[in-house]
Amino acid sequence: MGAGPSLLLAALLLLLSGDGAVRCDTPANCTYLDLLGTWVFQDHKKKK
């Protein structure tokens, strides 16, 4: 039983420590009505 259990514990602690950040809201002040409507997403390839 080498680094397996300690690696698993470290990964678990990393996931649990990020839990608060995931639940936070964005700093933008958008209401639900601002989000309604039609959205157009575009993806542009980077020119070389």
NORURRA-V999039 format. One record per run of one state. SS is the DSSP state (helix for helix, strand for strand, loop for the rest). FROM is the first residue (numbers start at 0). TO is the last residue. If there is no record, write none. Layout:
BEGIN
{{SS FROM TO} {SS FROM TO}}
END
This chain:
BEGIN
{{loop 0 2} {helix 3 16} {loop 17 17} {helix 18 22} {loop 23 30} {helix 31 34} {loop 35 47}}
END
